[in-house]
Amino acid sequence: MDLQKLISLIGDHENWLADQARGKRADLTLSDLSGFSFGNSTLRQAKLVGTKLEGCDITNSDMRDLDGFGASFVRADLTNSDLSRADLRGTKFYKAILHGTSLRKADLRRGKLMNTRGDKVAIISSDLRQANLNEADLREVGMNGGCLAGASLKHADCRGAIFDECDFKQTDFTGANLEQAKFRDANLEGTNLSDTNLKGACLSGANLSGANFTGADVQGIILEGANLEGISGFNEKVPEGTQQDLQAAIRDQLSMTLEAHKLWVESAGKTGSRCDLQNADLSDVDLSYSILDGANLRGADLTRADLSGARLIMTDLSSSVLDEANLTDARMEGANLRGASLKRADLTSVKLSALELIGPDGEPSGRVWAANLSDANLTRARLSQARCRGANFVGAILKGADLYMADLSDARMTDTDLDGADLTGAVIPISRAAE
């Protein structure tokens, strides 16, 4: 691309951000911009799908909410740039410099490549091998299945991040804050975890062979099924039964947490406190008829939990595990279940319709907030007589699901996998019904 044209596009984009009537959103899809300098640029909300930015200088730039699916930042310098909430699924950052970069709440999960017919042809994972992420902000980032082998994350802030199934072989986390992070089934072979904060982190099923924990704070760490062969640096801070003790403590305090949250909901936040059980192990717990509207249950393990009749309106359950959970008659209008696993869950008569938002004057605002089940896995789940009007099922898996008499009218179902699903009496969007 011609440099002057690129400068003009960025200028138009900055005008668009200030006033959409004056400028135009930058769309650089599939462009090759390798080697260009974008230092101190404003590329917020720009479209960079499949764009090559290899070796670019993108330091100190505003790239929040960027659409960068499948982009390549190989060997690029993104020092102190802000990529918060960016869509970076399947993006390549091999040997990139992300020192002090903010990736807070960015989406770095596996991405699906489609052909012109909309068929899924490949799954691509985010590649951050040997990247420099020292002092980067990775709070609450979603990076399932990414590769960070040999990367450096010294003093990075990774609180609440989800790193399930990621490859961290020989990665350096020295001094990083990994509190409440999830590394389920991840590979951390030979990883340096010295002086890290691992309070409440979940490493169940992870490969930790040869990992160094010297000076790490591991209070409440979950190591169920992890490979601990050849690890070093464990000390008196790690008592036997840590996982069981943590789970017992959470459950002992659960009733108080729920009561405080109920007050928070009923008083519109004036009293009580919001329930925050992000990444908590709540498997097999009884939460039936609980009031959990607006609660933070992101990444929580709710396997086989009883949530029948519960109120989960506008609740954040993204990336949570609800396999075999009982959600019959639950109210989940406007809930966020993006990337959640609900395999064999019972959602009979669940209410997952869009929620009508109320304005500051207490009157209907005319806006609605759809329940989000995009990329959720509902294989063999039961949704008979479920009310899912206007719900977002984009990329969701409903293989073998029971949708008898379910109402999915106006639902978004692009790339939804309904293979083997029972659609007897179900109301589905016209575009899907015609397939």
Summary of the structure (lengths in Angstrom):
residues: 435
radius of gyration: 22.5
end to end distance: 40.2
largest distance: 64.0
contacts: 1481
relative contact order: 0.05
helix: 10%
strand: 20%
